[in-house]
Amino acid sequence: MGEKEESNEPQSLNPASNQEEGILDKLEKKAKKYLRGNKTNLKNLRDKKLKGQLEVREKIYGNAAKVAARAEEWLKPSEEGLLEPENPLERTYRIQQSSILPEVDVLSVSKAFDMKLPDLGPYTIRYLSNGRYMLLGGQKGHLAMIDVLKMDCIKEFQVKERVRDVVFLQNDQLFAVAQKKFTYVYNRHGTEIHCLKENQHPLKLEYLEKHFLLVGTNNFSQLHYQDISTGQVVANYRTGLGPTSVMCSNPYNSIISLGHSGGKLTMWKPTSGKPLITMLCHHGPITAVAYHPSGNLVATAGMDKKVKIWDLRKFESIHSIPGHAQTLDFSQKGLLALANGSRVQVWRDKGDQDFGLYMTHSIPKGYQVGTVKFRPYEDVLGLGHSMGFSSILIPGSGEPNFDSWVANPYETSKQRSKKEVRALLDKLPPESIMLDPGSIGMVRERQRKEKLTKREIEQQMVEAVVEVKSNVEIKNKTKGRNKPSKRAKRKQEEVFNAKKPFLEKQRETKEGPPQKKRRVLLEVAEDLPKSLQRFAKKKPM
């Protein structure tokens, strides 16, 4: 019989099996972020029963992570996209808007536009939390509300007064404007609803969504908190560091940060008249502050021509960018935009908090950028400048999937009213604003009494003796008992009584706490003399 020759040709692979393996690999990668840490090493475990129980637990955790990864595929259908160079020598910051626009879809092209308003600028801009509406505020009194989803101007009007800042309140129905003398509240039709005269000459406004608090600073270096649901003034503090128009709120804990002319960054809450934290960030006035969406990083820009990124968990500077910046803003995915003059830069975290230049953009010379704001849930950066407004595309800046329970760009009037009622019911009190909101509801640890040192005990004893000598009053007694020697003796007794507790403390520190004397009961009474027999144990009857 002839032997069969083994063929070295590769066997044909099944494309269906390859596709399944690829899907499983993707699921395993996505499931890693849902796992509860690394798997435990059970090889060295001798207890077989415990080992079996832990193996079952690990299987349950693994299956739950895979189910969550599968659900993510249809709950989050969109994925973020970043600019990626084809060649290792290519740099993403050299790619201009003119080369990006021909490569994107029609809807994305319509998001990049320019509005020329040369007579009423410079402009400040604000986006609503769901990214659908935008507020434009011109310094010479021009206000406009725009639906950027439909590219429709809802309302524009002229207040004939200087406008310093604008901010949306709980939804698109109301917004606040910091004007020359007071803060005004308007509805979406341009009707004046309130005039808040408590905060005069406002400079900057912020709105804390979960607490319904409108926060503002003014020319008198005051920090003003006002509840817009009740109209009550919650707090009004003088900072003591001069007036400032640099203010930003931390999205994690709702702490308000102010940048001052001395290079200090202060953090405030409404229940404290003094700053919680004071950081010396720059050797000159601070010009801009911005918080990362996680709340752990804060970026500051100063007149010393440096932009620093600080880690608030360690209160250390982790990165420094050379250059001057008049405005800063973080996107939902952690991109940092900074602008000065007519030039805009976007920096990106490459990993391990290592920021690198991602994109650059230049507007026509002579334009001065005053505000940069990322549009939520879109890869768009809005620029408010001296000649109007510009919108540019920044790939990978926005969250690709929105949660309709948190922010819904397509919500109806009925959904909006229900959401407002729900927010009022879930409104948090001002006392819940603190540096570590995770400490709410935790049990406070019992404080142990610290032992005083010998020197501290001696100092307290001296203070007590001085107080006794100055306050002691010795009454005059009958003849023969009121001699100077007896009066001095009574004074010495008072001083000794004052020293006595401190002397006992000194003795405890040397010898330790006094031990209780144990009463020794003698068991055998027959061998004892009569004088000691009464200390013996009595035999039970």
C-alpha positions as CSV (number, residue, x, y, z in Angstrom):
1,M,0.0,0.0,0.0
2,G,1.3,3.4,-0.9
3,E,1.7,6.0,1.9
4,K,-0.5,9.1,1.7
5,E,1.6,12.3,1.3
6,E,0.8,15.0,3.8
7,S,0.0,18.3,2.1
8,N,1.6,21.4,3.6
9,E,-1.0,23.7,2.0
10,P,-3.1,25.8,4.5
11,Q,-6.6,24.5,5.1
12,S,-9.5,26.7,4.1
13,L,-10.8,28.7,7.0
14,N,-14.5,29.2,7.7
15,P,-15.5,32.9,7.4
16,A,-18.4,32.5,9.7
17,S,-16.2,31.1,12.5
18,N,-13.7,34.0,12.0
19,Q,-16.6,36.5,12.3
20,E,-17.8,34.9,15.5
21,E,-14.2,35.0,17.0
22,G,-14.0,38.7,16.1
23,I,-17.3,39.5,17.8
24,L,-16.2,37.5,20.9
25,D,-12.9,39.4,21.0
26,K,-14.7,42.8,20.8
27,L,-17.1,41.7,23.6
28,E,-14.1,40.7,25.8
29,K,-12.5,44.1,25.3
30,K,-15.7,45.9,26.1
31,A,-16.4,43.7,29.1
32,K,-13.2,44.6,30.8
33,K,-14.5,48.0,31.9
34,Y,-17.6,46.3,33.6
35,L,-15.5,43.8,35.6
36,R,-15.0,44.3,39.3
37,G,-11.2,44.4,39.2
38,N,-8.9,41.6,38.2
39,K,-9.7,38.0,38.8
40,T,-8.5,36.5,42.1
41,N,-5.7,33.9,42.0
42,L,-7.3,30.6,43.3
43,K,-4.3,28.3,42.6
44,N,-2.8,28.6,46.0
45,L,-6.1,28.2,47.9
46,R,-6.3,24.9,49.8
47,D,-9.9,25.1,51.0
48,K,-11.8,23.3,48.2
49,K,-15.2,24.4,49.3
50,L,-14.2,28.1,49.4
51,K,-12.4,27.7,46.1
52,G,-15.5,26.3,44.4
53,Q,-17.7,29.2,45.8
54,L,-15.2,31.8,44.5
55,E,-15.1,30.2,41.1
56,V,-18.9,30.4,40.8
57,R,-18.8,34.0,41.9
58,E,-16.1,34.8,39.2
59,K,-18.2,33.2,36.5
60,I,-21.3,35.2,37.6
61,Y,-19.3,38.5,37.4
62,G,-17.8,37.5,34.0
63,N,-21.3,36.7,32.6
64,A,-22.7,40.0,33.9
65,A,-19.9,42.0,32.3
66,K,-20.5,40.2,28.9
67,V,-24.3,41.0,29.2
68,A,-23.5,44.6,29.9
69,A,-21.1,44.7,26.9
70,R,-23.8,43.2,24.6
71,A,-26.4,45.7,25.8
72,E,-23.9,48.5,25.1
73,E,-23.9,47.7,21.4
74,W,-27.6,48.7,21.0
75,L,-27.8,51.2,23.8
76,K,-24.8,53.1,22.5
77,P,-24.9,52.7,18.7
78,S,-22.5,55.6,17.9
79,E,-18.8,55.6,18.6
80,E,-16.5,58.6,19.0
81,G,-14.0,59.3,16.2
82,L,-10.7,61.1,16.5
83,L,-8.3,62.5,13.9
84,E,-5.7,59.8,13.3
85,P,-2.6,60.4,11.1
86,E,-1.9,57.9,8.4
87,N,1.9,58.3,8.5
88,P,4.0,58.5,11.7
89,L,5.4,61.9,10.5
90,E,2.0,63.4,10.0
91,R,0.6,65.7,12.7
92,T,-3.1,66.2,13.4
93,Y,-2.6,69.8,14.4
94,R,-1.7,70.6,10.8
95,I,-5.1,69.5,9.5
96,Q,-7.2,72.5,8.7
97,Q,-11.0,72.9,8.6
98,S,-10.9,73.3,4.9
99,S,-9.6,69.7,4.6
100,I,-12.1,68.2,7.2
101,L,-15.3,69.6,5.8
102,P,-15.2,67.8,2.4
103,E,-14.7,64.4,4.2
104,V,-17.7,64.6,6.6
105,D,-21.4,64.1,6.0
106,V,-23.9,66.8,5.0
107,L,-25.3,67.2,8.6
108,S,-21.8,67.8,10.0
109,V,-21.0,70.3,7.3
110,S,-24.0,72.4,8.3
111,K,-22.6,72.6,11.9
112,A,-19.6,74.7,10.8
113,F,-20.6,78.2,10.0
114,D,-19.8,81.9,10.7
115,M,-22.1,84.8,11.8
116,K,-20.7,88.3,11.1
117,L,-22.0,90.8,13.7
118,P,-19.3,93.5,13.7
119,D,-21.3,96.3,15.3
120,L,-22.5,94.7,18.6
121,G,-19.6,92.5,19.8
122,P,-17.6,91.1,21.3
123,Y,-19.9,88.1,22.1
124,T,-20.2,85.6,24.9
125,I,-21.9,82.3,24.2
126,R,-23.5,79.6,26.3
127,Y,-25.0,76.2,25.3
128,L,-27.9,74.4,27.0
129,S,-27.0,71.2,28.8
130,N,-28.6,69.1,26.0
131,G,-26.7,71.0,23.3
132,R,-29.8,72.1,21.3
133,Y,-30.0,75.8,22.2
134,M,-27.4,78.6,22.2
135,L,-27.4,82.0,23.8
136,L,-25.5,84.9,22.2
137,G,-24.8,88.0,24.3
138,G,-23.2,91.1,22.7
139,Q,-21.3,93.5,24.9
140,K,-23.4,96.4,23.4
141,G,-26.7,94.9,24.4
142,H,-27.6,92.4,21.7
143,L,-29.2,89.1,22.9
144,A,-30.2,86.2,20.7
145,M,-31.4,82.7,21.3
146,I,-30.8,80.2,18.5
147,D,-31.9,76.6,17.9
148,V,-28.7,75.2,16.5
149,L,-30.4,71.8,15.7
150,K,-32.8,73.4,13.3
151,M,-30.7,76.5,12.6
152,D,-33.5,78.8,13.6
153,C,-33.4,82.1,15.5
154,I,-36.0,81.8,18.3
155,K,-35.7,85.4,19.5
156,E,-33.3,88.4,19.4
157,F,-33.7,91.7,21.0
158,Q,-31.7,94.8,22.2
159,V,-31.5,95.7,25.9
160,K,-29.7,99.0,25.2
161,E,-27.3,98.3,28.1
162,R,-24.0,96.7,28.5
163,V,-24.1,92.8,28.7
164,R,-21.3,91.1,30.6
165,D,-22.5,87.5,30.7
166,V,-25.4,85.2,29.9
167,V,-26.4,81.8,31.3
168,F,-29.3,79.3,30.8
169,L,-31.4,78.4,33.9
170,Q,-33.2,75.0,34.4
171,N,-34.2,74.8,30.7
172,D,-34.6,76.8,27.5
173,Q,-37.6,78.7,28.9
174,L,-35.6,81.0,31.1
175,F,-32.1,82.6,31.0
176,A,-30.2,85.2,33.1
177,V,-28.2,88.1,31.8
178,A,-25.6,90.1,33.8
179,Q,-26.2,93.7,32.6
180,K,-24.7,97.0,33.7
181,K,-26.5,97.5,37.0
182,F,-28.5,94.3,37.8
183,T,-29.0,90.7,36.8
184,Y,-32.2,90.2,34.7
185,V,-34.1,87.0,34.0
186,Y,-35.9,86.7,30.6
187,N,-38.0,84.0,29.0
188,R,-37.5,82.6,25.5
189,H,-39.8,85.3,24.0
190,G,-37.6,88.1,25.3
191,T,-40.0,89.2,28.1
192,E,-38.4,90.4,31.3
193,I,-39.5,88.1,34.2
194,H,-37.4,89.3,37.1
195,C,-34.9,92.0,38.0
196,L,-32.5,90.7,40.7
197,K,-31.4,93.8,42.5
198,E,-29.6,92.0,45.3
199,N,-26.5,91.5,43.1
200,Q,-25.6,94.9,41.8
201,H,-23.1,95.5,39.0
202,P,-22.6,91.8,38.1
203,L,-19.5,90.5,36.3
204,K,-20.0,86.8,35.9
205,L,-22.8,84.2,36.2
206,E,-23.0,80.5,36.8
207,Y,-25.9,78.2,37.4
208,L,-25.9,75.1,39.6
209,E,-28.5,72.8,38.0
210,K,-29.0,70.3,40.9
211,H,-29.4,73.0,43.5
212,F,-31.3,75.6,41.5
213,L,-28.8,78.2,42.5
214,L,-27.7,81.2,40.5
215,V,-24.2,82.3,41.4
216,G,-22.7,85.6,40.5
217,T,-19.7,87.9,41.2
218,N,-19.8,91.7,41.1
219,N,-17.7,94.8,41.2
220,F,-17.7,94.9,45.0
221,S,-15.8,91.6,45.2
222,Q,-18.9,89.7,46.4
223,L,-19.9,86.2,45.8
224,H,-23.7,86.0,45.6
225,Y,-25.9,82.8,45.8
226,Q,-29.6,83.1,45.0
227,D,-32.2,80.3,44.9
228,I,-34.3,80.8,41.7
229,S,-37.0,78.4,42.8
230,T,-37.9,80.5,45.9
231,G,-36.2,83.8,45.2
232,Q,-34.3,83.7,48.5
233,V,-30.7,84.9,48.8
234,V,-28.8,81.9,50.2
235,A,-25.5,83.6,50.8
236,N,-23.6,86.8,50.0
237,Y,-19.8,86.8,50.9
238,R,-17.0,89.2,50.4
239,T,-14.0,87.4,49.0
240,G,-11.5,90.0,50.2
241,L,-9.3,89.5,47.1
242,G,-10.8,92.2,44.8
243,P,-13.4,92.0,42.0
244,T,-13.0,89.2,39.5
245,S,-14.7,88.0,36.3
246,V,-13.0,84.6,36.3
247,M,-15.5,82.0,37.7
248,C,-16.2,78.4,37.0
249,S,-18.2,75.6,38.7
250,N,-17.0,72.1,39.3
251,P,-19.5,69.6,37.7
252,Y,-18.7,66.9,40.2
253,N,-19.4,68.7,43.5
254,S,-20.8,72.1,42.5
255,I,-17.9,74.0,44.1
256,I,-17.4,77.5,42.8
257,S,-13.9,78.5,41.8
258,L,-12.7,82.1,41.5
259,G,-9.5,83.3,39.9
260,H,-8.0,86.4,41.4
261,S,-5.5,89.1,40.4
262,G,-2.9,87.8,42.8
263,G,-2.6,84.4,41.0
264,K,-4.7,82.7,43.6
265,L,-7.5,80.2,42.9
266,T,-10.2,80.0,45.7
267,M,-12.9,77.4,46.1
268,W,-16.2,78.3,47.7
269,K,-19.5,76.7,49.0
270,P,-22.6,78.6,50.1
271,T,-22.4,77.6,53.7
272,S,-18.9,78.9,54.4
273,G,-17.9,82.5,54.6
274,K,-14.2,81.6,53.9
275,P,-12.7,79.8,51.0
276,L,-12.4,76.0,51.4
277,I,-9.1,75.9,49.5
278,T,-6.8,78.7,48.3
279,M,-4.2,77.7,45.7
280,L,-1.4,79.9,44.4
281,C,-1.4,78.8,40.7
282,H,0.4,81.6,38.9
283,H,2.8,84.5,39.4
284,G,0.3,87.0,38.0
285,P,-3.4,87.5,37.5
286,I,-5.5,84.5,36.5
287,T,-7.3,85.0,33.2
288,A,-9.4,81.8,32.8
289,V,-10.4,78.6,34.7
290,A,-12.0,75.4,33.4
291,Y,-12.9,72.1,35.0
292,H,-12.7,68.6,33.5
293,P,-16.1,66.7,33.3
294,S,-14.8,64.2,35.9
295,G,-14.1,67.1,38.4
296,N,-10.6,65.8,39.2
297,L,-8.7,68.2,36.9
298,V,-8.8,71.9,36.6
299,A,-7.0,74.1,34.0
300,T,-5.9,77.7,34.8
301,A,-4.4,80.3,32.6
302,G,-2.4,83.3,33.9
303,M,-0.6,86.5,32.8
304,D,2.7,84.7,33.4
305,K,2.1,83.1,29.9
306,K,1.4,79.6,31.3
307,V,-1.6,77.3,31.2
308,K,-1.4,74.8,34.0
309,I,-3.5,71.6,34.5
310,W,-3.9,70.6,38.2
311,D,-4.9,67.3,39.8
312,L,-7.2,68.2,42.6
313,R,-6.7,64.8,44.3
314,K,-3.1,65.7,45.0
315,F,-3.3,69.5,44.5
316,E,-0.3,69.3,42.1
317,S,0.4,70.6,38.7
318,I,0.6,67.7,36.2
319,H,1.1,69.6,33.0
320,S,2.2,73.1,31.9
321,I,1.5,74.6,28.4
322,P,3.5,77.6,27.4
323,G,1.5,80.5,26.1
324,H,-1.2,83.0,27.1
325,A,-4.9,82.2,27.1
326,Q,-7.9,84.5,27.6
327,T,-10.5,81.7,27.7
328,L,-10.5,77.9,28.4
329,D,-13.0,75.1,28.2
330,F,-13.1,71.3,28.5
331,S,-15.2,69.1,26.3
332,Q,-17.2,66.1,27.4
333,K,-14.4,63.7,26.3
334,G,-11.7,65.7,28.0
335,L,-10.3,67.9,25.1
336,L,-9.0,71.3,26.3
337,A,-9.6,74.3,24.1
338,L,-7.7,77.6,24.7
339,A,-7.7,80.8,22.8
340,N,-5.8,84.0,22.7
341,G,-6.2,86.8,20.1
342,S,-7.2,85.2,16.8
343,R,-5.7,81.7,17.4
344,V,-7.4,78.7,18.9
345,Q,-5.6,75.5,20.2
346,V,-7.1,72.2,21.2
347,W,-5.1,69.8,23.5
348,R,-5.8,66.1,24.0
349,D,-4.9,63.6,26.7
350,K,-2.8,60.9,25.1
351,G,-2.9,58.7,28.2
352,D,-1.7,58.9,31.8
353,Q,-2.6,62.6,31.8
354,D,0.0,63.5,29.1
355,F,-1.5,66.3,27.1
356,G,-0.4,67.0,23.5
357,L,-1.5,69.4,20.8
358,Y,-4.4,68.0,18.9
359,M,-5.8,70.7,16.6
360,T,-5.3,74.4,15.8
361,H,-7.5,77.0,14.1
362,S,-7.0,80.6,13.1
363,I,-9.7,83.1,12.4
364,P,-9.1,86.3,10.3
365,K,-6.6,88.7,11.8
366,G,-8.1,91.5,13.9
367,Y,-10.7,89.2,15.4
368,Q,-10.3,88.7,19.1
369,V,-11.7,85.5,20.6
370,G,-13.5,86.2,23.9
371,T,-15.2,82.9,24.6
372,V,-14.7,79.2,23.6
373,K,-17.4,76.7,24.4
374,F,-17.8,73.0,23.3
375,R,-21.3,72.1,22.3
376,P,-22.6,69.1,24.3
377,Y,-23.1,65.8,22.4
378,E,-21.6,67.2,19.2
379,D,-18.1,67.5,17.8
380,V,-18.4,71.3,17.6
381,L,-16.5,74.2,19.2
382,G,-18.2,77.6,19.4
383,L,-16.1,80.8,19.3
384,G,-17.5,84.1,20.4
385,H,-15.3,86.9,19.1
386,S,-15.3,90.6,18.4
387,M,-16.8,90.3,15.0
388,G,-19.6,87.8,15.8
389,F,-19.7,84.0,16.2
390,S,-17.9,81.0,14.5
391,S,-18.5,77.3,14.8
392,I,-15.8,74.8,13.9
393,L,-15.6,70.9,13.9
394,I,-13.4,69.2,16.5
395,P,-13.7,65.4,15.9
396,G,-13.9,63.4,19.1
397,S,-14.8,66.2,21.4
398,G,-18.5,65.4,22.2
399,E,-20.2,62.4,23.8
400,P,-21.6,60.4,20.9
401,N,-24.6,58.9,22.8
402,F,-26.9,61.0,24.9
403,D,-29.0,59.7,27.8
404,S,-32.6,60.9,27.4
405,W,-33.1,60.8,31.2
406,V,-30.3,63.3,31.6
407,A,-30.3,65.5,28.5
408,N,-32.6,64.9,25.6
409,P,-32.1,67.3,22.6
410,Y,-35.4,66.1,21.1
411,E,-37.6,66.4,24.2
412,T,-41.2,67.6,23.8
413,S,-43.0,70.2,26.0
414,K,-44.6,67.5,28.0
415,Q,-41.3,65.8,28.7
416,R,-39.8,69.1,29.6
417,S,-42.5,69.9,32.2
418,K,-42.2,66.5,33.7
419,K,-38.4,66.8,33.9
420,E,-38.7,70.2,35.6
421,V,-41.1,68.8,38.3
422,R,-38.8,65.9,38.8
423,A,-35.8,68.2,39.2
424,L,-37.7,70.3,41.8
425,L,-38.6,67.2,43.8
426,D,-34.9,66.0,43.7
427,K,-33.5,69.5,44.5
428,L,-30.5,69.3,46.7
429,P,-30.0,71.7,49.7
430,P,-27.1,74.1,49.7
431,E,-25.6,72.2,52.6
432,S,-24.9,69.2,50.3
433,I,-22.3,71.2,48.4
434,M,-18.8,70.1,49.7
435,L,-15.4,69.0,48.4
436,D,-16.2,65.3,48.9
437,P,-19.9,64.6,48.3
438,G,-19.3,60.9,48.8
439,S,-18.9,61.6,52.6
440,I,-22.7,62.4,52.9
441,G,-24.5,59.6,54.8
442,M,-21.3,58.1,56.2
443,V,-20.8,57.4,59.9
444,R,-18.3,59.8,61.5
445,E,-15.4,58.0,63.1
446,R,-15.1,58.2,66.9
447,Q,-12.4,60.7,67.8
448,R,-9.9,59.4,70.3
449,K,-8.6,61.7,73.0
450,E,-5.0,62.5,72.4
451,K,-2.6,62.3,75.3
452,L,-1.1,65.6,76.3
453,T,2.6,66.0,76.5
454,K,4.5,66.8,79.7
455,R,5.1,70.4,78.5
456,E,1.5,71.0,77.6
457,I,0.4,69.7,81.0
458,E,2.9,72.0,82.7
459,Q,1.7,75.0,80.7
460,Q,-2.0,74.3,81.5
461,M,-1.0,74.0,85.2
462,V,0.7,77.4,85.2
463,E,-2.3,79.0,83.5
464,A,-4.6,77.5,86.2
465,V,-2.4,78.6,89.0
466,V,-2.2,82.2,87.7
467,E,-6.0,82.2,87.3
468,V,-6.5,81.0,90.9
469,K,-4.0,83.5,92.3
470,S,-5.8,86.4,90.5
471,N,-9.3,85.4,91.4
472,V,-9.0,83.9,94.8
473,E,-10.8,85.8,97.6
474,I,-10.0,85.0,101.2
475,K,-12.7,86.0,103.7
476,N,-11.8,87.8,106.9
477,K,-12.3,85.5,109.9
478,T,-12.6,86.1,113.6
479,K,-9.8,87.4,115.8
480,G,-6.8,85.1,116.0
481,R,-7.7,83.2,112.8
482,N,-7.0,86.1,110.4
483,K,-3.2,86.3,110.8
484,P,-1.0,86.8,107.7
485,S,0.5,83.4,108.1
486,K,-2.9,81.7,108.1
487,R,-4.0,83.7,105.1
488,A,-0.9,82.7,103.2
489,K,-1.6,79.0,104.2
490,R,-5.1,79.2,102.8
491,K,-3.8,80.7,99.6
492,Q,-1.3,77.8,99.3
493,E,-4.1,75.3,99.8
494,E,-6.1,76.9,96.9
495,V,-3.0,76.7,94.6
496,F,-2.4,73.1,95.6
497,N,-6.0,72.2,94.8
498,A,-5.6,73.8,91.4
499,K,-2.4,71.9,90.7
500,K,-3.7,68.5,91.9
501,P,-5.5,67.3,88.7
502,F,-2.4,68.2,86.6
503,L,0.0,66.4,88.9
504,E,-2.2,63.3,88.6
505,K,-2.0,63.5,84.8
506,Q,1.8,63.8,85.0
507,R,1.9,60.7,87.2
508,E,-0.3,58.8,84.7
509,T,2.0,59.7,81.8
510,K,5.0,58.3,83.8
511,E,3.5,55.2,85.5
512,G,0.4,54.6,83.4
513,P,-3.2,54.6,84.6
514,P,-3.6,53.6,88.3
515,Q,-4.7,50.0,88.7
516,K,-7.5,49.0,90.9
517,K,-6.5,47.2,94.1
518,R,-7.8,43.7,94.0
519,R,-9.2,42.2,97.2
520,V,-7.5,38.9,97.8
521,L,-9.7,36.3,99.4
522,L,-7.9,33.6,101.3
523,E,-9.3,30.1,100.7
524,V,-8.0,28.2,103.7
525,A,-9.2,29.7,107.0
526,E,-8.0,26.9,109.3
527,D,-4.3,27.7,109.0
528,L,-4.8,31.4,109.5
529,P,-4.7,33.4,112.7
530,K,-8.0,34.7,114.0
531,S,-7.3,38.2,112.9
532,L,-7.2,37.0,109.2
533,Q,-9.9,34.4,109.2
534,R,-12.7,36.9,108.3
535,F,-11.0,37.5,104.9
536,A,-11.3,33.8,103.9
537,K,-14.0,32.6,101.5
538,K,-17.1,31.2,103.1
539,K,-17.9,27.6,102.3
540,P,-21.3,27.1,100.6
541,M,-23.9,25.5,102.8
